[in-house]
Amino acid sequence: MSVQEIALSHNQRKKLRKAITDDNVLFEDDNGDLVLSMAAYLALNGDSPIEDLIGDNVLNNDDEFVIFS
């Protein structure tokens, strides 16, 4: 399993949670980190709210999960 970790500010976390409400795509783990399933995110048909929030070319599409802390 490949995982990418990205640090977010509190405001970015709030915006990200509002942008993606589908728990199959983005969910909160027991530690309070947000976990993104890349397969489910890529299935959103080109909608890219994360790139709009954190910038282009930050996400690695080869990873299975991204953890936002």
Secondary structure, DSSP 8 states (H G I E B T S, - for coil): --EEEE---HHHHHHHHHH---TTTEEE-TTS-EEEEHHHHHTTTT--HHHHHH-TT-S-TTSSEEEE-
